Amino acid sequence: MTLSKTQTQTTPTQIRLNARPKGMTNASTWHITQDAPPALEDGDLRVSVEYISVDPAMRGWLDDVRSYLPPVALGEVMRASGVGHVLESRSAAFAAGDAVFGMTGVQSEYVGPAKGFFKIDPRLAPLPTYLGGFGSTGMTAYFGLLEVGQPKAGETVVVSAAAGAVGSVVGQIAKILGCRVVGIAGGADKCRAVVDEFGFDACIDYQNESVAEGLKKHCPDRIDVYFDNVGGKILDTCLTRLALRARVVICGAISQYNATERPAGPSNYLQLLVSRARMEGFVVLDYAKQFPVAIAQMAGWLTDGKLKFSEHVVDGLDRFPEAINMLFSGRNTGKLIVKV
Ligand SMILES: NC(=O)c1ccc[n+]([C@@H]2O[C@H](COP(=O)([O-])OP(=O)(O)OC[C@H]3O[C@@H](n4cnc5c(N)ncnc54)[C@H](OP(=O)(O)O)[C@@H]3O)[C@@H](O)[C@H]2O)c1
């Protein structure tokens, strides 16, 4: 799977789905091709892909089950968002040299419809930021928290996977809004980053301490908003500590994405009744029309020094198979990105 530097620079390279995984992906999940891209047709772009977003949702796209997007087909280039520069355009909306964001796939060169691509401004932020803070993870944090969580100043917000791409931004926005913010993350180093770098009030190390005890200690007024990135036992424990009229935001359930058996449901769900609480899922794509508004507001917070984005960059397209599994073993802090 390793490519020489000359190959990666000169030959378009694609990472395709070879076999549907059971549990974690492994080397046999993928196969690498160096196919010449098709000729451009009217309305198409040729894009040099420079950075690719690595997302937990990718694991779900590999399973042949009903979801909010169809599964990636066997032999197809792995679906991914990416950023890069237009090399050639047959679309009136783009010109060679434009920096763009779009569903490029896990490949070094995209050739296909310009539909769904949009221009990005490298003077406003470096390209990787458009996959992280100004990309779908930042948008997920923004709309999931504000639209579904609806936090108010003085309320307590708890966030799991708090050192991750979405979680770290959720906590910072909740702090900007005047909330008390408690993170849940794996390991002492991550918890330190959550408090010292991202400014949360406290962080519970779920790998080394009891989440139930941590919530009692750090959420004396219980939880008004629980932003759930992980599902499973952590979700179940948070349900036992909800405040009256709490909101539970179902953003993701990363603890379950590699499950080979049907996971148990949250056994404490009746706490929603006791607390007159609400649990609601959302998909960030539903807010796409409002992304420019969110980006403008987040850019302001960034300039004012109230918000910071953290990126974890893995160098080399051929390291995508390793990178996707880093999400599930917690080896990333901040937004995970592959540099092509
Ligand atoms: N609803 C939407 O539209 C939408 C859009 C984007 C993302 N999401 C969801 O948002 C969540 C976070 O995504 P992200 O891109 O920001 O990833 P991320 O948080 O940057 O990375 C994933 C993190 O999850 C944690 N984790 C992995 N396995 C775990 C387990 N078994 N139990 C508890 N924690 C575990 C790890 O952190 P620790 O080391 O702390 O365990 C890991 O670093 C995911 O569930 C994703 O599917 C939803």
The ligand as an ORCA input file, in Angstrom:
! r2SCAN-3c Opt
* xyz 0 1
  N     -24.772     14.154     13.343
  C     -23.938     14.650     12.454
  O     -24.325     15.297     11.469
  C     -22.462     14.428     12.653
  C     -21.518     15.067     11.821
  C     -20.156     14.874     12.085
  C     -19.772     14.032     13.138
  N     -20.718     13.406     13.879
  C     -20.355     12.523     15.003
  O     -19.638     13.304     15.931
  C     -18.825     12.426     16.724
  C     -17.413     13.003     16.814
  O     -16.843     13.026     15.505
  P     -15.431     13.718     15.261
  O     -15.212     13.783     13.805
  O     -15.371     14.966     16.055
  O     -14.421     12.644     15.849
  P     -13.375     12.898     17.023
  O     -14.143     13.215     18.253
  O     -12.343     13.860     16.551
  O     -12.678     11.484     17.161
  C     -13.343     10.422     17.702
  C     -13.063     10.302     19.218
  O     -14.044      9.452     19.786
  C     -13.532      8.889     20.954
  N     -13.889      7.468     21.038
  C     -13.551      6.494     20.161
  N     -14.051      5.311     20.563
  C     -14.718      5.560     21.727
  C     -15.443      4.734     22.645
  N     -15.587      3.423     22.427
  N     -15.988      5.320     23.731
  C     -15.856      6.644     23.955
  N     -15.169      7.479     23.139
  C     -14.618      6.935     22.032
  C     -12.010      9.055     20.914
  O     -11.659     10.013     21.904
  P     -11.221      9.526     23.388
  O      -9.751      9.268     23.272
  O     -11.612     10.661     24.225
  O     -11.972      8.264     23.657
  C     -11.739      9.615     19.533
  O     -10.639     10.483     19.496
  C     -18.901     11.056     16.064
  O     -19.841     10.258     16.753
  C     -19.433     11.388     14.677
  O     -20.091     10.306     14.072
  C     -22.052     13.588     13.652
*
